[in-house]
Amino acid sequence: MLSRIDTILNVRPDERRNVYLMLAQYFFMGAAMLFAQTISMPLFLEYWDASAIPFTYIGIAIVVSSITAVFLKISERVSLAKWLWLTVLFISITTLVLRAGLAFAPSKWLALFLPIWTQTLINLAVLAFWTLASDIFDVRQGKRLFGLLNAGSWLSYVVAGPFSGTLAKLLGTENLYLVV
C-alpha cells in the first residue's frame, strides 16, 4: 500500500522517511499557523476597529523584514542544527510570553502587536522549514518533492480549519496559543 502511495506521489524508497516526516512537520506547522492567525486578528479587533488593520500590515513589513534579516545573519555564523534550535527556541519563548501577556496584562497595544508578531513567527517557522528541506533534499529532489511538502500545510488548513472556531470557543481564543 505504501509503495502505491509512493508511486502516486513520486516518492522514491530512499526518500520515503524524510519526505513523510517533512510532510507531517509541515502539516502540524500549518495547523499551528492557522491557530495563531485565528487568535491574533479577533483579539486585535476586540481593541481596535477595522480602520487600524493597515497599521498591522505596515508593522508586519517592518518587523518581519528586520527579524528575518537578524536570523539570516545568525545563520551565517552558526551551524544549521544550532540555527534551527535557536529558531524553535525563539518561537517557543515568544509564544509563551505572548500568552502570558494576554493572561496578565491584556492591552490595546498588545492586541495591535499580536497580528504583527504572529506573522513574524510564521515567517520564521516557514524559513526554518524550507532551510531544512533544502539541506535534506538536492535540487532535483526539491523540484520533484517541494510541491508535495507544501501541500502539508494546505491539508492542515482543510483538516484543522473547521475545528478552529470550536476550539476557540471551547478553550478560549487566548488559550489557542497553548495549542500552538
N, C-alpha and C positions, 0 to 999 in steps of 0.2 A: 504494500500500500504506500509506504513512504517513498519507495523508488518511483512509483507512478506520479506522486506529487512532485518529486524532484524533476521528473521529465517534463511535466506540465509547466513548472516554474523555471526550467532551465538551470537547475542547481546540480552541480557535479558532486559525486560522492565525497570527494576530498574536501569540499566546501560546506557540506551539509551542516556540520556542527556550528561553524561560525555564522553561516547565513541565518539559521533558525534562532541562534542566540541573539544576534543583532536585530533580527525581526521582532523577537519578543521584547528586547530592550526598547526599541522604538515604539512598539505598541504601548508599553507602560509609560514611556515618556509622553506619548501623545495623550494618554488619559490624564497624566499629571498636568500637562499644558492646558487641556480642556478644563479641568477643575480649577486651575489657577485663574484662567480667564473668566470662569463662571463666578469666581469670588470677587475679582478686582473691580469690574465695571459696576455691578449692582451696589457694592459698598461705596464706590465713588459717587454714584447717583443718589445715594442717601444724603450726602452732604452738599453736593453741587448740582446745578441744573445742567441740562444738555449743552447749553451755550459755552460751558467750560471745557468740553471734550477736546477742542483744538489744542488747548494748553497741554493735555496729556500727550498728544502727538508730537508737539514741539519738545516736550520733556523726554519722550522716548527717543527721538532723533539724537538729542544731545547726550543723554545718559548711556544709551546702548552703544553709541559710537565710542564714547570715552572708555567705558568699562571693557568693551571688546578690544580696543587698542591696548589697554593695560594688560589684558590676558594674553594677547598676541605677543607683546614684548616679553612677558614672563615665559611664554612657550619657547622663546629663542634661547633662554638661559637654563632651562631645566629639561630633564628627560620627559618623554611623552607620559610615562606612567606617573611621574610626580605631578606633572601639569594636570592630568586627569583627576588625580586625588585632590589637588588644590581646588579645582573647579567644583567637584562634587561637595567638598567641604564648605566652600564659599556659598554654594547654592543652599545647602542644608542649614547652615548657620543663619543666613539672612532670611530664609523662610521661617525658621523658628523665632527670630527676632520680630519679624512682621506679625506673626501670630501673637506673640507676647504683647506687642504694641496694640493690637486690636483688643486684647483682653484687658490690659491695664491702663491704656491711655488712648482710647479712640479719639480721633480728632479730624477736623476738616482737612488739615494738611496731610495727615497720614492717608486719608482717603484719596487725596489728589496724587499722592506718591504711589499708591498701590498699582494702578494700571501701568505706570511708568516702570516700576521695579519688576512687575510680572513679566513684561516684555523683555526686560534685561535678563532675567533668569532664564526665560525661554530661549533667548538668543544664545546665551552661554551653554545651555544644555544641548542645543542643536549643534553649535560649534564643536563641542566636545564629541558628540556622537559622530559627526562626519569626519572629524580629525582621526578618531579611532578607526572608522571604516576605511579611510584612505590608507591607514597604516596596515590594516589587516589584508586588504584586497589590492591586487595590482590594477593597472589601468584597464586591461581587457576585462578582468572580472568586474571592475567597477561599472564599466559601460553596460555589462550584461545584468548586474545584480542591484545596482543602486536604486533603480526604479521600484524593484520588488521591496527593498528595505524601506523605502519611503512610504510604501503602501501600509506599513505597520502603523504609522500614526493616523493615517486616514481610517484604517479599520477600527482603531480605538475610538475615534470620534463617532463612528456608526454604532459600535457596541456600547460604549460608556455614555455617549451623549444623551440618550433618552433617560438615563438614570441620574444625571447631574442635578436636575431640579428636585427630584425626590430625595437625593442625598442631602442637598442643601436644606430642604425642609426638615428632614429627619435629624441631621447633625447640627444644623445652624450654618449659615453661609460662611462665617469666620472659621468654623471648625473644618471646613474642607481643606484648609491648609495642613491639617494633621494627616489627611489622606494623601496629599501631595507629597 
